[in-house]
Amino acid sequence: MTIGIDINEANISQRVGVNQIAFATFSNMVKHLDPLDNIIALGKQGPLPDMPEPSDNLIYDIFGPKKFWVLTGLTKRLLFGKPKIDVLFSPSHYTPLLSRVPSVVYIMDLSFERFGTDYFTDTDLSQLQKWTPLSIKKAKTVLTISKFSKNEIVKIYQVPEEKIKVVYPGFNKDLFHGKIPLTKQNQIKRKYKIGGSYLLYVGTLQPRKNLIRLIKAFSQLNRPRLKLVIGGKRGWFYEQIYDQVKDLKIEDKVIFAGYIPDEDLPGLIKSSRAYVLPSLYEGFGMPPVEAQAVGVPVVVSKTSSLPEVVGDSGIYINDPRSVASIKDAIETALNLPQEKRAEIIAQGKENAKRFNWEQTSKQILKILKQIA
């Protein structure tokens, strides 16, 4: 079997969200590929240094044009290119509509359908709303990352349930674990100019992450020495988040750390009092799982996929649209007695074991083989 994989979501330097999942999926599929099978990695630019090395079972096929690549370059490659591809895997919302090669798409979530122009630019929204239902219809099988997202796809696009398979992503167990030396933790804190205790959020700075309400809730805590560290790339409408900190005059208590590379993240998590994700909508929510694996309590919204992912091992924000509810959940985390804190950390580490990249990649390869 020869598998074609669209690597464009994986092949970028600062990976977040879908890019991280696309990269890890691709890398682990290469590791666990049957010796008799091959992968052709299809992209519009050459592989970055950390992408898997070419081998007898993996070749990179790079071509243009970069604009409308799926509609033009990829469609042409599948129709006329060699070697022939038996099945196409796209860890994105886009797959060629005119190709005879059977395809599988891996959809993360449908937040753009739920929030529209409130949280998405007109251009992004137009592309996603136009191509996602077409790609889902064209694909032989649709993979998604949670039961919640599967239900969303069924409801919004009227897709038969049997066409959609839930494949949970994994996390990097070599990176996210509890054995982070104190010297490493202190080094990371110095790098990001963090003194004392802090709460941590890591993710894209965008409205659906609900950071404005988090900042308001944080400002109401009666803890003068506590900091709030917000790490992540700037997304759409990020200016509102910075403005909220200025309006509340708490610039000295909120640290915007910017994009945090993977090598720094475990130490930053380990030193925090709790990881907080007050999101209004998540297709999965990997950062809380990573935080649990490292060994800190997680505070998450009781909405969308997060109860499915975190289970009984988290502290819940019952109403993420309520500043008071966010504040109450954070207070619960901060006031945990030592024994209870140790218990919830142990539960979190056990919960994180459910998510395994080896298992995920083997499951995807099996599905692709059935379709091919």
N, C-alpha and C positions, 0 to 999 in steps of 0.2 A: 504494500500500500504506500502511495505517495501522498503526503498531506501537504497542502499549501496553507501557510499561516500568514495573515496580514499582521505585520509586526509594527506598524506605524504608531499605535498607541503605546507600545512598549519601548520604542526606540527614541526616547527623549531623555534629556539629562536630569531634570528635576521632576521626578515622578511623584504624583499624588493620586489617590483614589483609583480610578480606572486604569491609569498608567502603571501603577504598582501591581495591580492584579494581572494586567496583560503581560507585564514583564515576568512576573513569577510563574504565571501559567505557562508561557513559552519556555522559560528556562527549565522548568521541571518536566515538561513534556519531552524536551530533548534528553534529559537525564534518564527517563524511564521508557524511552522508545524501544519497541521490539527490534532486535538486530536486523530483521528482514524488512523493516519499514524505513521510510525516508521522510524527511521534512524539507520542504523548500520554503524558505523565509522570504516573503514577498514584501518589498518596501520601496519607498520613494527616495530614500537616502541611505548611504552606507551605514552598517552597524556601528554603534558606539563601542568603546573598548570593553565595557562590562557585559556586552551581549555574549551569548554562547559562541564558542569558537567553531568555525566551519570544520566539518569532518566528513567521513565517508557517508554518514547518514544525514548530514545537514549542509545544505548549500544556501547561500544568499543570492537572491535574484532581485537586483535593484534596477528600477526603470522609472521613467516619467510618462507624461508630464506631472508635475507636482499638483497642479490645479485640477480639481475634479478627478483625482487619481483613480478612485473606485470606478467611476463611470467610464473613464477613458482607458488609462494604462492597464489597470487590473482586468477589466473586461476583455481587452484585446489579448492580454497574456493568457487568460483562461481559454479563449477561443482558438488562438493560433500558436501559442508558445509551446516550447518543449524544454525539458521533459514534461510529459503529460501529468496532470494532477488529478487524483482520484476523488478527493474531497477537500473543500475549502473551509478553514476555521477562521472566523472573524471575531476577536474579542472586542467588539464594538457594535454600534447601531447600524453599520453600513455593510451591505454585501451586494455584489453585482446582480442586476436584475435580468440581464440578457444571457447569462452563462448557462450552459448545460451541466456544468460541474455542480454536484450536490453540495450544499453549504450548511454550516452550523454557525449561528451567532450566539454570543455570550452577552446578555443584556444585564446591566447593573441595576438600574432603577428607572422609573418613569417620573421623576421629580418635575421635569419640564412640563408634563401634562397636568400635574397637580398645581403648579405655582405660576406657570406662564410668564408673562412679561414682568410680574412682580419681582421675580428673582433671576430672570434670564434676559440676555440681550435679544433684540429682535432677530438678528442674524442667526444666532445659535438656536433660538426657539424655532424659527422657520425651518431650518435644516433638520432638526431632530423630529419635529412633528410631521414633516413630509416623508423622511426616509425610514424612520423606525418602523411604522406599520408596514411599509412596502418590504423592508428587509425581513421582518417577522413572517410575512406571508410567503416570501420567496424561499426562506430557509426550510430545509427538511426537518430540522429539529432546532428548538430554541432552548438554550441553557440560560439559567439565571441563578443569582447568588443567595436567594432566600425564598422560603415559602411565601413570605409577604410579597416579594416582587413578582412571584408567579401569579399570585392572586390579582395583583395590579394589572398584569398583562392580560389575564383572562377577562377581567371586568372591563378594561378600557378598550381593548381591541377585539373582544369577542373571539379569542383564540381557543380552540379545543384544549382542555387540560392535558390530554395525553401527548400533545405536541411539545409541551414544556417540561424540562427536567431541571430539578434543583441540584446544583453542584456548589457546595459551600467552598469558598476560597480557604487557603491556609495562611499561616504566617511564618516568618523566618525564625525557626527555633534556635538557630545558631547565634542569632543576634538578640532576640528578645527572651531573656531568662532572668532568674533572680540573682545570679552570682556576679553582680556588678561591683567591683572593688570600691571602697569608700574614696580612695585616692582618685579614681576615675570620675566618680560623682562630683567631687570637689573641683576637679579640673574643668568639667563641663559647666558647672555653676559659675566659675570664674570667667570662662569664655563668654558666657551670655550675661555677665554682670548681674548675677542673681545673688542676693544676700538674704539669709534667713529662710523661713518656710514659705511655701507657695503652693497654689493650685495650678494645674496645668491643663491647657487645651492645645491640641495639635490637629490641624486640618486646614483646608482652604478657607480663607476669609471671604465668606459669602453669606447672603441673608438667611438661607435656610438652616445654617448652623446656629442661628439664634444667639449670636454673640452680643448683640446690643442688650438683650434682656439679661444675659449672663453678667455683663459689666454692671448693669444696674443692681442686680442681686448682690454682686460682690461689694459694691459701694455701700450697701446697707449692713454688711457684717460688722460687728463691733470687735474688729481684730486689727488694731493699728499696725502691727508688724507683718501681717500676712500680705503676700504679693499674689498677683494673678499674672501668669506667664501665658501669652498667646503666641503659638508658633504656627507657621504655615505660609504658603504663597498667597499673595493678594489675588482675590477673585473679583467677580463683578460686584459693584457697589460697595467695595471695601472702605471707601472714604467715610461712610456713615459710622463705621465701627470706631475709627480714629476720632471722629468728631464727638462721639458719645463720651469717650474718656476725657476729652478736653472740656466738654460741657459740665461734667461732674467734678472737674478739677482734681482728678486722681492720677495725673500723669506720673507721679512719683511712685504709684503703687501698681501700675499695669505696665508690664514689659512686653513689647512686641519684638519677638525674637527672629521674625522672618522665617524663611525656609530653613528647616533643620535637617541636615543630612542624616542618613540612617545610622552612621557610626556614633552620632551624638545622642540620638533619641533615647536609647535604653537608660543611659545614665541620667538624663534629664527626667525621665519618668520615675526612676527609682528614688530620686531625691525628693519628689513631690509628696504633699500630704494626700492628694487624690487627683485622679484624672477626671475631668468634667466634660461631658458631651451633651449639651442641652438642645441638640438638634431637633428641628421640626419634622425631619423626614430623612431616613437612611434606608438605602436598599440592603445594606448589610451592617456596616460600621466596624471596620477592622481595628481602628485605634484602641477601643476599649479592650478588645481581646489581647492586643499586644501589651497593654498596660497590666492586664491581669496576669499575663505570663511573666512579666517583670516582677510583679508582686506589690501592687498598690490597689487600694479600693477604687472602684469606678462609680461615678455618678452619671447616670444616663436618663434620657427622656423615656417615659413609658408610652412610646408611640412607634409606629411603623415596624421595622424589623428588630429594633433593639431588644425588646423582651425575648424574642426568639433567639437572639445571639447571646445575650448575657444571662438569661434564665434567672435562677434564684440567687445568683452570686453577685448582684449589683445593688446599688442604692438608687432608687428611682425618683425622678422628678415626675410627679403625678400629672401635672399640667404644665408643659413647657412654655405655654403662652402666658403663664402667670409668673411675674418676678418673685412674688412671695413663695410660690412653690419651688422655684429654683433655689432660693435662699434657704428654705427649710431643708431641702435635700443636702445642700452643702454643709449646713450646720450639723446634720445627722452624721455625715462623714467625719467632720472635724471633732465631734464629741464622742466618737467611738471609744469605749474603754479598751485598754490594751488587749485584753483577752478576746473581745468581740472583733477588734480590728484584725488580729491574727487569724481568727476564724474566717472572716470574709475574704482575706487574702488567700487563704488555703482553698476556699471554695472557688475563687477566681482562677487560680492555677489549674485546678481540676477541670473547670469549664473550658479553659483554653485548649486542653488536650483534644477536644472534639475536632479541631480545625487543623488539617494536615495536608501539606502540599503534595506529598507523595500519593496519598489516597486520591486527592483531587485530580492530579494529572493522569493517573491510571484510569480513573472513571471517564475522563474526557476522551482519552485515547480509545477506550472500549466503545464509546458511543460513535466516534468517528469511523472506527473499523466496521461497525454494524451498518452505517450509512453508505460507506464506500463499497 
